[in-house]
Structures are given as C-alpha cells and as structure tokens.
Amino acid sequence: MATILTSAMINNAIASVDDYIGTANSLSTDLESVINTLTSSNFQGDAADGYKAFYTEKVMPAINENLTGSSSLTKSIKDILEVIQTQLLNTVDPQLGDNNRNPGA
C-alpha cells in the first residue's frame, strides 16, 4: 500500500537526523573527557603530549567535519529533506491528486 509523503514525515526525519547529531556530539564530548583525563593523570610525558596534540588537532576536527561539516552525510541528508519539503511538499497543491483523479467534480 502506498504511503503519502507529508511535511510531518519530513519534519520527523529532520528531527531524527538532529537527534543523531546530538547523540554523536554527546559521545564525542564524553570521549574528549576520557582523553583529557587520561592525558592529565595516568599518561604523561612526551608520548602523552603527542597523543593529545594528535587527538586535538586531527581526530576532533575530523569527527566534527564528518558529523556536521558542509560535506558531511548528515548535512547532505538534512539538505535533501529540506529540499523535498520546500520544493515538493510546500509548493504542490494538496488537492491536485484528487482533482486529477476526479476531473470535473
């Protein structure tokens, strides 16, 4: 059975992408806290400093870019959903299908 795509469905999908991003950001923050604790108390010296620099300068920017950056999958999904909503759902007369099925009614 066919399902009619509605603005509510698109809004729910956008909210789900936002929830995913929020959860991933929270996990990233938790990971950063673990790294900071590790490198400040139990893991010290030149190796710890190098690891922390690598994490701060390479890992965190990569996580952020891949999660919400301009070329990220989540950004692309949100863009597609917003285009569907504005270009298709918000511009098409909702009764167009009924009029086409029942011409002259």
C-alpha positions in Angstrom: 0.0 0.0 0.0 1.4 3.4 -1.0 2.1 6.0 1.7 1.7 9.7 1.0 4.7 11.7 1.9 3.8 14.5 4.3 5.5 17.5 5.8 5.2 15.9 9.2 7.2 12.9 7.9 9.9 15.2 6.6 9.9 17.1 9.9 10.2 13.8 11.8 13.1 12.7 9.6 14.9 16.0 10.1 14.3 15.7 13.9 15.8 12.2 13.8 18.9 13.5 12.0 19.2 16.2 14.6 18.8 13.7 17.4 21.5 11.5 15.8 23.9 14.5 15.6 23.1 15.4 19.2 23.8 11.9 20.4 27.1 11.7 18.4 28.2 15.1 19.8 27.5 13.9 23.3 29.5 10.8 22.8 32.3 12.9 21.3 32.3 15.1 24.3 32.4 12.0 26.6 35.4 10.7 24.6 37.2 14.0 24.8 36.7 14.0 28.6 38.2 10.5 28.8 41.2 11.6 26.7 41.7 14.7 28.8 41.6 12.6 32.0 43.9 10.0 30.6 46.5 12.5 29.4 46.4 14.6 32.5 46.7 11.9 35.2 47.7 8.5 34.1 49.5 9.0 30.8 52.2 11.7 30.9 55.3 12.7 29.1 56.2 13.3 25.5 54.1 10.4 24.2 51.0 11.7 26.1 51.6 15.3 24.8 51.9 13.9 21.3 48.8 11.8 21.6 46.8 14.8 23.0 48.0 17.0 20.2 47.1 14.4 17.6 43.7 13.9 19.2 43.0 17.7 19.4 44.4 18.7 16.0 43.5 15.7 13.9 40.8 13.5 15.4 38.4 16.1 16.8 38.3 18.2 13.6 37.7 15.0 11.6 34.9 14.0 13.9 33.3 17.4 13.7 33.7 17.8 9.9 32.3 14.3 9.2 29.4 14.8 11.6 28.1 18.3 10.8 30.5 19.8 8.3 29.5 21.2 4.9 30.3 17.9 3.2 29.1 15.5 5.9 26.5 12.8 5.3 24.2 14.2 8.0 24.3 17.7 6.4 23.5 16.2 3.0 20.6 14.2 4.4 19.1 17.3 6.0 19.6 19.3 2.8 17.8 16.7 0.8 14.9 16.6 3.3 14.6 20.4 3.3 14.6 20.5 -0.5 11.9 17.8 -0.6 9.9 19.8 1.9 10.2 23.2 0.2 10.4 22.2 -3.4 7.8 19.4 -3.5 5.6 19.4 -0.4 5.2 23.1 0.2 4.7 24.1 -3.5 2.2 21.4 -4.7 -1.5 21.9 -4.2 -2.5 19.1 -1.8 -5.8 18.6 -3.7 -4.0 18.3 -7.1 -4.2 14.5 -6.9 -7.9 14.5 -6.1 -8.6 16.9 -9.0 -6.6 14.7 -11.4 -8.5 11.6 -10.3 -11.9 13.3 -10.4 -11.8 15.8 -13.2 -14.9 18.0 -13.4 -16.0 17.0 -9.9 
